[in-house]
Amino acid sequence: MYNKQSLTVLQKALDKLSEGFAELSAFEQQIPAEAEEILLQVAEKMQDNFPYHHPLYAGQMLKPPHEVARLAYMLAMWINPNNHALDGGRASSAMEKEAVAEIALMYGWKQHLGHLTSSGTFANLEALWVAGNIHPKRKIAASELAHYTHERISHVLGLQFQKIACTKTGEMDVKKLETQLKKGNIGTVVVTMGTTGIGSVDPLPEILELQKKYPFRIHLDAAYGGYFRLADNLPEATLNKYALMQQADSIVVDPHKHGLQPYGCGCILFKDPAMGRFYKHDSPYTYFSSTELHLGEISLECSRAGAAAVGLWATQKLFPLQKGEAFSKKMDSCHNAAIQLYNKVMADKRFIALQQPEIDIVIWAQKQPLISAINKASKELFEKAATKNLHLALLNYPVRLLPKHWNAIEKDEEYVTCLRSCLMKPEHEDWVDRIWEIFTSCLG
């Protein structure tokens, strides 16, 4: 299940780390005698989880961290750095700045202002907080399929929020957006680069054209789909959207999703470094150890795990963020897996798919004459698959957004419950046949 040989590598790294503190007087914390028993209890309790690490887990957006990220994070925990100020994390702060600069360069930004956060939610909060400072009396707009946190964050920040309807491809409706822009009260448009529901990518090229006519900022919520910027095998229209990301004003991406990191690693980027003026604050004791920029001076968060930066830095050294390289090919594999599963659904007359996946999320259901019957069947198949160690997810989707090939199904309910798979592990490409074999066996 886990590569225990990696612990040998960790021991060597710990020995190397200890060399840097050899001049200190001997000091070693003792492990309490009860620790082993407690840890064994923890291990037993942790068995009460879905097998998120395994390819047969193809449900929610849960991707195991790469071994090098896990090891680097554990190594850093012997120091437990805090990346708020250089006093708390000199080395890890430098690693964060380097790793974040590499992410910014992935989006074509040689100059930027950015840092890691504890989550994509907090990263988006910072983006909308800056947006509110720039346009305090104007609304935040996002599609109806955008992540729910944008509306909630807007309310927390005291900003007005405008929900924009979607087309039947799950993208923001540009015509509906322009109707709102004509009113002159939209300050920032959130463009989702991979919705967490169905994986749809908003029409960035058309929204950029609207920006030539109306004064608004563009914030890209690429928390889930941002790393597909490196993919080569997406549909041409989707590749065109990702190719224009550098024209946005701010970007959020989550390394703890497709970036192979443990949880607690989001990232916020601003194209204009001058956005740092909104973060200015005074501290009577925090920032005196160096005249160099402290990450806490460009962040709303205070204490933040430096280990997250160490894990990210190490992973990006192993997998550079460049097209055609190993990490890029991992993103290709995720899309390949989604297309393989989609093709199996389309080839089987017992099922109906929502649409061809833009990135790596597949939505489908068992064909039934009524939406209510589909809803029942989806829940039953979801439960049966779980008993065979195949873990999928469910999605409630507005019936009014269903594409034309669903027209023959009677719409007796407002929402349809579909099966949903996030094929975000590169290994899924080799497991689609097995996933489909197990899933179809659930039909009886």
N, C-alpha and C positions, 0 to 999 in steps of 0.2 A: 504494500500500500504506500509506504513512504520510503524514501531512500535514506536508510540509516547510516550509510557510508558518509553522508554529508556531515555527520557529527564529528568525524575525523578531521574534515576540512575546518570546521568551526574551532576545534581544539587548537589546530595550528595557528589559526587567525588570532585566537585568544592569547596564545603564547607570544605572538608578534606584538599584540597590543600591550601586553605586560612589560615588554622591553622599554616602552616609552615612559614608564613610571618606575623604573628600577632603582632610581636614586632615593625614592621615598622610604621611610622607615617601614619595616614589615608590618602589615596589617591585613588581616583576613577575617571575613565574617564566617562564622560557623553555621552550618546547616543544622537546624534543630532535628532532633531524632524523629519527631513526628512528621517531618516533611514528606518522607517517602510515602507513608500511609495516606497522607492528605492528597498528594499528587496522583496516587493510584485511584483515589476516590474521584478526583477531578476527571481523570481519563475515562472512568466508567460513566460518569455523568455526561461527558461530552459525546458519548456514543449516541445520546438522544439528539441526533442531528440527521438531516438528510445528507447523503454522500456528495456534498457539493464539489469535491475534488474529482469525482469520477465522471467519465464521459456519459454514463447513463443518467446523470443529472443534467437535464436539458430544459430546465424550467426557468427559474428567475435568473437575474443578472448576477450570478455568483461565480467568479472565476478564481481559481486558486493562485496565490502568488508564486512566481518562479522561485526555484530553490535558492538562487543567488540572492534574491530579494529577501527571502526568509532568513537566510544565514546572516546577511549584512545587517538586517534589522535586529536579530538576536545579539550579534556582536556589539552593535551600538548600545544595546540595553545594559551592557556592563558599565557603560559610562552614563547612560540615561541623559543625553543632552537635551537642552531646551532651546529651540531656535527662535525664541522671542528676541533675545539680546545676545551679543557676542560673549558676554560673561558666562552665559549658560551653554553655549555651543559654538565654539570658534570653528572647529573643523567641519561640523555638520552644517553650519550656516554657509560656509564657503561651498560645500558640496551642493547645497540647495540652490544657490545662485547659479552654479554651473549647470546643474540638471535642468533648472527652469529655463535658462538661456537656450539649451538644446531643444526644449519643447517649443519655445517661441520661434526658433529657427525652422522647426518643422512646419510652422505656419507662415514662413517667409518674413519674419520680423527679426532684423538684426538689432534694432533698438526696441526696447519695451520696458514696461514696469510690470513686475509680477512676482508671485511667491506661491508656495504651497499653502494649503489650508487643511483643516481636519475633515472636510467633506466637500462634495460638489454643491450641496445646499448652501454652505457658508461661502463658497466661492461665488455663487450666484447672488447671494445677499450683498457681497461687496460690490459686485458689478452694478446691481440695481441701486445700491446706496450712492455710488458715484454718479449714476444716471440721475438720481433725485437731486443731487447737489448741483448738477449742471442745468437741469430743467425741473426746478422744484414744483412748478404748478402744472406740469404736463404729465400725461398718462404713460404708463408702461403697457405695451401691447404684446400679446403672444397668442399663438393659435390655441384652439380649443383642445388640441391633443398635446400641447406642451405640458411639461411636468407641472403638477399641481403646486409645487413650491413657489413658482413665480407669482401666482395670485396671492398666496399666503404671505410671502416675503413683502410684497407690495403693501399689504395691509399692515404688517409689522412696522414698515418704514413710513407709514402714513401717506403712501402714494396711491393715486387712482390707478385702477387696472382695467384694461379693455381686452376682452376676449374676442378673437377673430375666428370666424367660422372656417372650416376646412373644406376642401374639395373631396371628391370620392376616391382620391388617391391618398388621402390622409395628410396632404400638404396644406399649409396656410393658403387661403383663397386670396390671391393678390388683388382681385377686384374689390373684395370686401375690405381689405386692408386700405386700399386707396380711398374708399368711401370715408373711412375714419380719418385718414391723413388730411383730406380736404377740409376737415373741421378745424385743423390747426392746433389740436390739443394733444397730439401724440409726441412724446419726447424721445422715447426709445422703443425700438421694435426688437423683441427677442426672437431670433431665428433658431429653430431647433435643428441641429445637425444629427438627426437620429432620435426620433421619439422613443421613449421607453416602453410605450405600448406596442406599436407595430413596426418601429424602425424606419418610419418615413422621414425624409429629409426635406425641410422647407425650401422653397424656390429662391435661393439666394441671388441668382443672377437677375431675376425680375425685381426683387426687393431692392437691389443695388441701383437698378434703373429708376425706381421710385425715389430713391434718395437724391437723385439729380433734380427732382421737381419739388421735393418737400424737405424741410430741415428737421431731420431726426437722426438719432444715433442707432447703430446696429450692434446688438450684443448677440454673440453666438453661444447658445447653450449646446456645447459639444461634449457635455459630461459623459454621455454614453458613447456617441459615435465619433468623437474627435480623432481617434487614431486611424480611422479609415481614410484620412488624408493620405496615408502612405500606401493604401491598397491600389492595385493596378487592374483588378478584374471586375470592378463594379459596373453597372450599366452606364453607358456614355453620358446620359443626362445627369446621373448622380456624380460621376467623376467631374463634370463641369461645375457642379455646385461646390464640391470640395476644393477645386482649383482656385476658387475666388475667396477663400477664407481670409487671406491676408488683407482684404479690403474692409474688414469689419473694424469696429472701434474697440471691442473687448471680446475675449474668448474664455470660456470655462471648459476644462477637460479634467476627467478623473483618472489619474494613473491607477487608482485602486479598482478600476473596471478593466479596460483592455490593456492597461499599462503594466500588468503583471505584479502589482503591489499589494501588500496587506492593507486592510482597511485603515482609514485615517489619512488618506492622501488624495486631496483634490488640488486644483491649480487654477488660479485666476491670472489672466494676462490683459494688460492694456497696451494698445499700440503707442499711445502718447505717454512718454515718461512723466510729463507734467501733471498727470493725474495724481501724482504723489502729494500734491499740495493739499488735497482733501484729507490726507492722513495725519497731517502735522499735529503733534501734541507734545506736551512737556512732561518729563518725569524727573523727580528730584534725585534719583539714584541709579537709573537703569542703564543709560547710554554713555557712560564716561570711560569705559575701558578702551575705546578706540574711536578715532574720528571717522572711520569707515562706516558706511551705511549699515545699520542694524535692521534685520527683517521686521522687527516689531514697529519700526518707524514707517513701514508701508503696509501695515496689516491691521485689521480690526481685532483679530485674536491676540491674546497675550501668550500665555504658556502654550507651547505646541511641540509635539514630539519630534526631536531632531532625528530620531531613528528612522522616521518616514523618509526623510531626505537622504539618509545613508543608503537605505534600501533602493531608492529610486536611482541614485547616482550609480550604484554598483550594477544595477540592471541595465542602465543605458550604456555603460561601458561594455557590457557583454553583448547588448543588442542596440547598436546605434540606430537613431531614428532617421533612417534614410531609405528612400524607395529602392527596391530591388535587393535589399539586405535581408538578413534572417528574420528580423522582427516584421518587416513589411510582408514577407511571405506568410508569416503567421496570420496576419490580417486577411490575406488572400484566402487562406485555408478556412477561416471562419465563414467568409462569403460563399466559398465553394460548398461547404457543408450545408448551408441554408438552401442553396440552389438545388443540391441533390435531394434534400428532403422535400422541397417544393415540387420538384419534378415527379417524385413518387406519389405525392398527393394528387397531382394533376392527372397522372396516368391511371389512377384507381377511381373508377366511377362511383365508388361508395362515399367519396369525400369531395369536399369543395374547399378551395383555398381563398383567402381574402384577396391577395395580389402577390405578384412576384416580389421577393424581398429585395429592398435596396441595399441593405447591409447584411445582417446575420439573424434576423428575427423572422420566424415563419408562423403564420396564423392560418388555422384550418379547422374544419368541423366535419362531422358525419352528415351526409345529405339526408334531409328529412323534409316532408311537405310543409311543415310549420316551423317558425322560429322557436316557438315554445318547445317543440319536440327536439330541435337541435340543442337547445339549452340543457334539456334533461340528458340527452345522449353525451354531450361534452363532459358533464359532471361525472357521469357513470364511467366513461372511458378514462378520465383523469384518475379516478379512484382505483379502477382495475389495473391501470398501468403501474401505479405506485405499489400495488401488491406484488408486482413482478420486478420491482427495483428499477423501473423506468419512471423518472420523475419529470413531469411536464408542468405547465402552468395554465391558468385560465385567464381569459380576457373578456371583459364586458365591453362591447363595442356598439356605438349608436347605429341602429338599423338604417337611419336616413343616410348614412355615409357608405352603405354597402354598394359595391360596383354593380354594373348591369348584369353580370352573369349570375347574380343572386336573385334576379327579378322573378323567377318561377317559384320562389319560396314565399309562402304567405306570411306577411308581416303582422303577426298577431301580438307581438310585444315590441317595446321601444328599443330594447337592447338584446343583442345576440351574444351568447356565451360561447366563445371559441377556445380551442386548444392553442397554446402558445409555446413556442420553443425559442430560447436564446442559445444559438449554437456558437457560443463565444470562446470555447476551448479549441485551439488548433487541432487537437486530437479528434474532435467531432467529425472531421472529414473522413476518418477511417472507421467511424462507428455508425454512420447513417444507416447502413444495411442492417446492422444489429438492432438499432433503435426501431426501425420500421418493422422488422420481424417481430419484435416483442409487442409493439403497438398493435399491429394487425391481429396478433393472437388474442388480443383482448376482446375482439368482436365475437368470439365464441365459435 
